[in-house]
Amino acid sequence: MRSKSSQRWLQRHVADPFVRRARAAGYRSRAAFKLLEIDARERLLRPGTRVVDLGAAPGGWSQIAAGRVAPGGIVVAVDLLEIAPISGVIVLRGDFCDAAVQAAIGSALGGHPADVVLSDLSPRLSGIASADQARAADLLRAAIGFCRRHLRPGGTLLAKVFQGEEFGGVRAALQAAFREVRTRKPAASRGESRETYLLARGLKGP
Ligand SMILES: C[S@@+](CC[C@H](N)C(=O)[O-])C[C@H]1O[C@@H](n2cnc3c(N)ncnc32)[C@H](O)[C@@H]1O
């Protein structure tokens, strides 16, 4: 039998207009609309852009990115979970922190650094808010480390973050690494959810 909270989640999910729109449009996740909205405003993804999508499963963001960067661009999608093939996307399975996975990402990019790193990374949630926020913050710090190795100077990181006691620290870490950091909360991100997105532009050189 389902718990009360998972019943509530299921009822909300079924009634959610973004879930219905995602299904109708053939997107694998309602999260696709978050990237669509941010990209419409910020124009991150253009033909020729090289993109790495960290924590990409089931693949909604990668579907959007693949449509935007063609022709000439590359989208590399990485996740601990399996991602079913997506047209125009190089799919890798593994932990993006692993050296071997990072080497595979580098090869998939053809030896060039990325122009844009997308991070919708989420840890497996325990339900204990402070522990979940700390793990999410660790993932974001790892994503910043990834950018130092695989994003070009001047490049952009769009990253999910969670409001809470870790927020100031991760924002400061982004500000240390990038010239400009702005908060973006797309309409598809549920109002009651603690998640928001930080858009960090202009990776500083070494
Ligand atoms: C919210 S989902 C991403 C949804 C995706 N943006 C979409 O539109 O379909 C977050 C993902 O982060 C992945 N993840 C968490 N830690 C990871 C890690 N260390 N390496 C790779 N993927 C990771 C999880 O497996 C999960 O699939």
The ligand as a Gaussian input file, in Angstrom:
#p B3LYP/6-31G(d) Opt

LIG

0 1
 C       15.881000      15.351000     -11.484000
 S       16.778000      14.097000     -12.314000
 C       17.166000      14.882000     -13.844000
 C       15.993000      15.098000     -14.783000
 C       16.419000      15.521000     -16.176000
 N       16.924000      16.897000     -16.181000
 C       15.303000      15.440000     -17.181000
 O       14.849000      16.466000     -17.688000
 O       14.896000      14.313000     -17.512000
 C       18.311000      14.081000     -11.449000
 C       19.264000      12.978000     -11.862000
 O       20.552000      13.178000     -11.253000
 C       21.187000      11.900000     -11.272000
 N       22.434000      11.889000     -10.486000
 C       22.576000      12.116000      -9.152000
 N       23.870000      11.994000      -8.783000
 C       24.584000      11.703000      -9.915000
 C       25.959000      11.473000     -10.195000
 N       26.885000      11.530000      -9.205000
 N       26.350000      11.199000     -11.465000
 C       25.409000      11.141000     -12.453000
 N       24.083000      11.346000     -12.251000
 C       23.667000      11.627000     -11.004000
 C       20.089000      10.994000     -10.738000
 O       20.342000       9.646000     -11.057000
 C       18.846000      11.573000     -11.439000
 O       18.490000      10.817000     -12.574000

